[in-house]
Amino acid sequence: QLVESGGGLVQAGGSLRLSCTASGRAFSSYSMGWIRQAPGKEREFVAAISWSGAVAYYRDSVKGRFTISRDNAKSMGYLQMNRLKPEDSAVYYCAADCVSRTLTYCLTYNYWGQGTQVTVSS
């Protein structure tokens, strides 16, 4: 089970830190990612990180602004979001265990959270 937290309303240019709490010891062996979906739009890849945390990938529009990380000892994942823009507004989902051949732009995971709303006002 994955549970996201940390979403909310923030002004453009502000920051938010999303957290993903995982239950079960298997989390430390899974890749994980953050995916977002805005109203009327398809889900889109935001960032992903390998099981060890050694490798991370980002969509181009968030590179240099967002940082994905994880703490396997705590079964936690994070997404630090800085310099937020109105176009970052969406429901953000935490997911684990990518089933694609590559983490890059992975949208297929075995486990999903319920999502947390991020709204960036202009």
For each residue, the residues with C-beta under 8 A, 3 or more apart:
1: 22 23 24 111
2: 20 21 22 23 94 95 96 111 112 113
3: 20 21 94 113 114
4: 7 18 19 20 21 92 93 94 113 114 115 116
5: 18 19 21 116
6: 16 17 18 19 116
7: 4 16 18 92 116 117 118
8: 16 117 118 119
9: 119 120 121
10: 14 15 16 84 118 119 120 121
11: 14 120 121
12: 84 85 86 120 121 122
13: 83 84
14: 10 11 84 120
15: 10 80 81 82 83 84
16: 6 7 8 10 81 84 118
17: 6 78 79 80 81
18: 4 5 6 7 34 78 79 81 92 94 116 118
19: 4 5 6 76 77 78
20: 2 3 4 32 34 76 77 78 79 94 113
21: 2 3 4 5 75 76
22: 1 2 27 75 76 77 96
23: 1 2 27 75
24: 1 27 75
25: 28 75
26: 29 30
27: 22 23 24 30 32 72 75 96
28: 25 51 72 73 75
29: 26 51
30: 26 27 51 96 97 110 111
31: 48 49 50 51 96 97 98 103 106
32: 20 27 48 49 51 70 77 94 95 96 97 109
33: 45 46 47 48 49 68 94 95 96 98 103 106 109
34: 18 20 46 47 48 68 77 79 92 93 94 95
35: 43 44 45 46 92 93 95 107 109
36: 43 44 46 88 90 91 92 93 118
37: 41 42 43 44 90 91 93 115
38: 41 89 90 91
39:
40:
41: 37 38 44 90
42: 37
43: 35 36 37 93 107
44: 35 36 37 41 59 107
45: 33 35 48 59 105 106 107
46: 33 34 35 36 58 59 62 66 79 92
47: 33 34 56 57 58 59 62 66 68 79
48: 31 32 33 34 45 56 57 68 98 103 104 106
49: 31 32 33 53 55 56 57 68 69 70 77 103
50: 31 53 54 55 56 103
51: 28 29 30 31 32 72
52: 55 72
53: 49 50 56 69 70 72
54: 50
55: 49 50 52 103
56: 47 48 49 50 53 67 68 69
57: 47 48 49 103 104 105
58: 46 47 62 63 66 68
59: 44 45 46 47 62 63 105
60: 63
61: 87
62: 46 47 58 59 65 66 81 88
63: 58 59 60 66
64:
65: 62 81 82 83 84
66: 46 47 58 62 63 79 80 81 82
67: 56 78 79 80 82
68: 33 34 47 48 49 56 58 77 78 79 80
69: 49 53 56 77 78 80
70: 32 49 53 76 77 78
71: 74 75 76 77 78
72: 27 28 51 52 53 75
73: 28
74: 71
75: 21 22 23 24 25 27 28 71 72
76: 19 20 21 22 70 71
77: 19 20 22 32 34 49 68 69 70 71 94 96
78: 17 18 19 20 67 68 69 70 71
79: 17 18 20 34 46 47 66 67 68 92
80: 15 17 66 67 68 69
81: 15 16 17 18 62 65 66 84 88 118
82: 15 65 66 67
83: 13 15 65
84: 10 12 13 14 15 16 65 81 88 118 120
85: 12 88 120
86: 12 89 120 121 122
87: 61 120
88: 36 62 81 84 85 118 120
89: 38 86 118 119 120
90: 36 37 38 41 117 118
91: 36 37 38 115 116 117 118
92: 4 7 18 34 35 36 46 79 115 116 117 118
93: 4 34 35 36 37 43 112 113 114 115
94: 2 3 4 18 20 32 33 34 77 112 113
95: 2 32 33 34 35 98 109 111 112 113
96: 2 22 27 30 31 32 33 77 109 110 111
97: 30 31 32 109 110 111
98: 31 33 48 95 103 106 108 109
99: 108 109 110
100: 103 106 107 108
101:
102: 105 106
103: 31 33 48 49 50 55 57 98 100 106
104: 48 57
105: 45 57 59 102
106: 31 33 45 48 98 100 102 103 109
107: 35 43 44 45 100
108: 98 99 100
109: 32 33 35 95 96 97 98 99 106 112
110: 30 96 97 99
111: 1 2 30 95 96 97
112: 2 93 94 95 109
113: 2 3 4 20 93 94 95 116
114: 3 4 93
115: 4 37 91 92 93
116: 4 5 6 7 18 91 92 113
117: 7 8 90 91 92
118: 7 8 10 16 18 36 81 84 88 89 90 91 92
119: 8 9 10 89
120: 9 10 11 12 14 84 85 86 87 88 89
121: 9 10 11 12 86
122: 12 86
